[in-house]
Amino acid sequence: MNPVQSQILQPAIAVHVVAAILALALGTFVLLARKGTPAHRLAGRAWALAMAVTAAGSFLIDAQVLPVDTPLGRFGPIHLLSALVLWQLVRAIVAIRGGDVVRHRKAMTGAFRGLVIAGLFALVPGRTLGAWLAAATGIAA
């Protein structure tokens, strides 16, 4: 096993990646499905949980880009996006419980965009996932 493979298999990174892939699949379904149905609500709850695990779990992973050392770990700009996603999830849940469908939709769409943006940044060569994918596919990183 090479160093990139051993890094991607660290528990925090592995859980983060699996939760992110699940969130991407569930989020796509929720965005495309008919709104307000039991399937939408169930998938939406599962998606919110996967998003929370993905975003919260990112704080257990040291930043590689523009890291700032703190007593709690090495954080970078990507962690600001994680905090924003967690905030969007809270806003969306509060909105729908209050009957504000428009605000709920905007917050959930914003959280999904955050997931996609973070995913694209994760695929950049030189980052752990980007390097792992490059090695796995034989594409030079």
Buried (B, 14 or more C-beta within 10 A) or exposed (E): EEEBEEBBEEEEBEBBBBBBEBBBBBBBBBBEEEEEEEEBEEBBEBBBBBBBBBBBBBBEBBBEEEBEEEEEBEBBEBBEBBBBBBBBBBBBBEBBEEEBEEBBBBBBBBBBBBBEEBBEBBBEEEBBBBBBBBBEEEEEB
